[in-house]
Amino acid sequence: MAGPMTMNRVIHAAVRRDLQRLSTALDDWQDGDRGRGTELARAFANLHAELHHHHVSEDTHIWPMLASVGVDAELLATMESEHEAMAETLAQTSTALDSLAATGSTADALGAKASVGRTQEIVEQHLRHEEDELEPQLAPHHDSAQWKAVEKKLRSRPLGETGRFFAWLTDGMGDPERQFLRSTIPPPVVTVLTRTFGRRYTREIAPCWEPQTSRH
């Protein structure tokens, strides 16, 4: 179901983007390429960390707020169970990529590719469920004092983490998401956070997603 752009959907787009990048990067594997395996494991670890933070924020702040305004408890319980399923499949993919980093073998690349595919399916099921069923129930409360309090808590991250978040979020961002972000946060603020506090992402993570052919 189509719906209005939200910050939640901007984050979801970044998650989908990275999982697809990872899947593509595992195609046509060069047997024994442990260096490339290490890069992909590092890039996935960053995605895993951002997604974990996103889900902890939902479990800790957003779900309780929605429960307080009468959102169906069964739906919120389903969201939590989907988070648990995602955590399990993300951990499995992390293990598969660690194995690939250790061996660089084609067999481990195939195993990692299959694990990424399973993760994409489980993640996509949850993201769509959240967008289609939960976001419409949150929308009427966007101007409420309860939601303003939640937003304040969601923004309270150390500057280093915030910079990394925006560097990750905007890396290869699509036009609809970029337009929404510009309408929500002044572009100079995002630029300063990204370039000053997100330099480590730009230096260590972003290059991992570049096709190897572009490096020669």
C-alpha positions, 0 to 999 in steps of 0.5 A: 500500500502506498503512503506518505513519506515519513522518516520511518520510510526513509530509514526503511529505504536505506535498509532495503538499499543495503540488503540489495547492495549486499546481495548484488555484491555476492554475485560472480564471486572471485574464489579466495577473495577474503579482502572483499569478504571482510569489506562486506562483513564490515558494511553489513555490521554497520547496517545491522547496528543501525537496524538494531538501534531503530528497532530498540527505539521502536520497542522502547519508545514508539510501541509504548506510546502507541499503546497509550493512545489505544493502538491494538495491543495484538498488532504491537505484539506482532511487531515485537515478534517480527523484530525477534524474527529479524534479529535471528535472521540478521544474526545468521547473515552476520555469521555467514559473512564472517565465514566468508571473510575468513575463507573468501571461498565461493561456497561461503559466498553462495551460503552468504547469498542464500542467507541474505535472500532469507533476510531480505524476505523476513525484513521486507515482510516486517517493513511492509507490515509496519508501513501498511498497518502501523503508520496509518495508526500513528499518523493522527498523533504526529502533532500530539504532545506524546509523539513530540516527546518520543521524537525528542528521545529518538533524536538523543544520540551522541554526535558521533552516532548521529553523524554516522547515521546521516552519512549512512542514510544519505549514501545513495539515497533516492530522490523521494527520500532526499526531498523528504529529508530536506523538508524535515531537516535543514540541509546544512545541518545534515551536511555538517553532521555527515561530513564532520561526525560521519567521516568514519562511515564515509572512509570505512563503510561507503567504499565497501559498496563500490563495485570492484570494477570501479576501483581499477 
